[in-house]
């Protein structure tokens, strides 16, 4: 609701108004995706499927494709499996974020 209607306090509105506003959200909104159980937006799924098909076509003409080995990994399957979400880290405060960021930069040798 905040993304489209700039409503941050849902308790301030009647349930009927919230229901009308929620029904007007586009299908690619985070709320609708959560409600329908979609893991990724439709456009992302289509692009991933196009990528997979092109990778498969390219692979078929390669030496590995001729011998039927080293199939290309499916980006669509990776996105749908949710495996990409396991490395996400969140922070409660900006200070926590800055501390973690500086640690990563120090370990990488970018800052001393």
Secondary structure, 3 states (H helix, E strand, C coil): CHHHHCCCCHHHCCHHHHHHHHHCCCCCCHHHHHHHCCCCCHHHHHHHHHHHHHHHHHHHCCHHHHHCCCCCCCHHHHHHHCHHHHHCCCCCCHHHHHHHHHHHHHHCCCCC
